[in-house]
Amino acid sequence: CPFKQVTGLQCPGCGSQRAVHHLLNAEIKQAFALNPLLVIAIPYLIVGFFFEVLPLGKNALKARKFLFGTKAIYVILIIVIAFAVWRNL
């Protein structure tokens, strides 16, 4: 990770590749130890995938706006920044 090489700190994505490898091998504890935010975000990512591939009704559009709208992006940004600070304490 270039960020880690320059600063010595872990970025929010550090360990993600190894975590995905462990998840693909059904080793959830090991994946969580490497990058807990990635493991916790999987249900959110799956919902986003289904919103993209399935036809949406009126209620689903409201849910999509709530989960993936501008306010949600700001909340996710705050969560990622808080995670980056927490993992480097």
For each residue, the residues with C-beta under 8 A, 3 or more apart:
1: 4 5 10 11 13 14
2: 5 6
3: 6 7 9 11 14
4: 1 7 8 9 10 11 14
5: 1 2
6: 2 3
7: 3 4
8: 4
9: 3 4 84 88
10: 1 4 14 15 84 87 88
11: 1 3 4 14 84
12: 37 80 81 83 84 87
13: 1 16 35
14: 1 3 4 10 11 35 87
15: 10 18 19 34 35 38
16: 13 19 20 34 35 38
17: 20 21
18: 15 21 22 31 34 35
19: 15 16 22 23 30 31 32 34 35 38 39
20: 16 17 23 24 31 38
21: 17 18 24 25
22: 18 19 25 27 28 30 31 34
23: 19 20 26 27 28 31 39 42
24: 20 21
25: 21 22
26: 23
27: 22 23 30 31
28: 22 23 31 32 39
29: 32 33
30: 19 22 27 33 34
31: 18 19 20 22 23 27 28 34 35 38 39
32: 19 28 29 35 36 39
33: 29 30 36
34: 15 16 18 19 22 30 31
35: 13 14 15 16 18 19 31 32 38 39
36: 32 33 39 40 83
37: 12 40 41 79 80 83
38: 15 16 19 20 31 35 41 42
39: 19 23 28 31 32 35 36 42
40: 36 37
41: 37 38 44 45
42: 23 38 39 45 46
43: 46 47
44: 41 47 48 67
45: 41 42 48 49
46: 42 43 49 50
47: 43 44 50 51 67
48: 44 45 51 52 67 68
49: 45 46 52 53
50: 46 47 53 54
51: 47 48 54 56 60 64 67 68
52: 48 49
53: 49 50
54: 50 51 60
55:
56: 51 60 61 64
57: 60 61
58: 61 62
59: 62 63
60: 51 54 56 57 63 64
61: 56 57 58 64 65
62: 58 59 65 66
63: 59 60 66 67
64: 51 56 60 61 67 68 69
65: 61 62 68 69
66: 62 63 69 72
67: 44 47 48 51 63 64 72
68: 48 51 64 65 72 73
69: 64 65 66 72 73
70: 73 74
71: 74 75
72: 66 67 68 69 75 76
73: 68 69 70 76 77
74: 70 71 77 78
75: 71 72 78 79
76: 72 73 79 80
77: 73 74 80 81
78: 74 75 81 82
79: 37 75 76 82 83
80: 12 37 76 77 83 84
81: 12 77 78 84 85
82: 78 79 85 86
83: 12 36 37 79 80 86 87
84: 9 10 11 12 80 81 87 88
85: 81 82 88 89
86: 82 83 89
87: 10 12 14 83 84
88: 9 10 84 85
89: 85 86
